[in-house]
């Protein structure tokens, strides 16, 4: 008894539905099913649909962007097969290449300074035609793209003025990426052919190249600018010590500090900054972090402030005086105020400033009280910083959680030898400046 013919319904006559119908009804199928495509309206093609408007001189009207990317090898192979099966000798488009025209240029727009600026991208052509039975290997595509990036990068550098170090740093990495891709392509071919001797030789060559690259890195001849985003307290208390430490090993290195106005990770992603110092408050999942030291909040006031007496400081006494608060965003809320609110209390916030150093200077010249990280009082390199600035510090009369100060960077710089060295300098400096504090490392702090 003959096998019953299957009946299949396809909902939607877009490209996906038509492709499914084409494959299901292929003559290669041993028992092709009966296929029905259901489409709302009478026109097939989905977003690839086009038609002509009789009222506008039969002008072609499109629905969607009619672009087939060159790497759509499966789609092009199917289209080529369709054209081979059809007799289009009398048609305007006799072959697929009459119907589709290659185009290697893309223009995208970006808003810069309130104006729409065009980015013209000339894509690198690949050998052969889309849909060939043996398309280019993945490694040849990767190499082609990397070489195209090098050409594009060179044209960008030529058109820039001023500081180009973030882009110039990319060039060497692109050259290394091309070499790596070419090497991996050779390894893949050798593995596919089962040529174990060639495979072993390539691996030895790669190991030798990597060891030579590491050996070539000489920190004493490094000429590079590293950009750090950090708060004013870090710059004031550790900036000079970091520069001394770095210049001792690498005289050609420049350090550029950028003020920490927010916690946006986009400058890290775009390579505008190399490192960020502070509390990790970004939601970017890809960033790397490393703990520098633990910190906690303390109170500061001018020397001789009436709050300071022979006895301890109560919460009631502390909240009687005016306070200056630190907020980079300008919002008058903090963990200190949240802790007070849980006790049914509030402090007198008379001023809000964007930095701890500003708050400390205001407290020095008035009866205002400020809450600052303990690291702002000084460190192993500047032990008397607060005293030298006419300030006296005290433990807060309420529980406050300790917090982590970390170094943050983008993962693309993980294995950059210069960046790894510079991160190590920052880590070692902070370790020496802020040794572990038993009070800071406790879960909560009480007076």
Secondary structure, DSSP 8 states (H G I E B T S, - for coil): ------EEEEE--SHHHHHHHHHHT-TTSTT--EEEEE-SSS--SGGG-EEEEGGGTTEEEESS-----TT-HHHHHHHHHHHHHS--TTSS--SHHHH-----EEEEEEEETTEEEEEEEE----SS-TT-SS---HHHHHHHHHHHHHHHHHHHHHT--S--HHHHHHHHHHHHHHHHHHHHHHHHHHHHHT-HHHHHHHHHHHHHHHHHHHHH--GGG--EEEEEEE-HHHHHHHHHHHHHHHHHH-TTEEEEEEE-----SHHHHHTS-SEEEE------TT-EEEEEEEE-EEEEEETT-TT--SS---HHHHHHSEEEEE-SS-----HHHHHHHHTT---EEEEEES-HHHHHHHHHTSS-EEEEEGGGG--SSSTTHHHHTTEEEE--SS-EE-EEEEEEE-GGGTT-HHHHHHHHHHHHHHHHHS---TTTTSSEE--
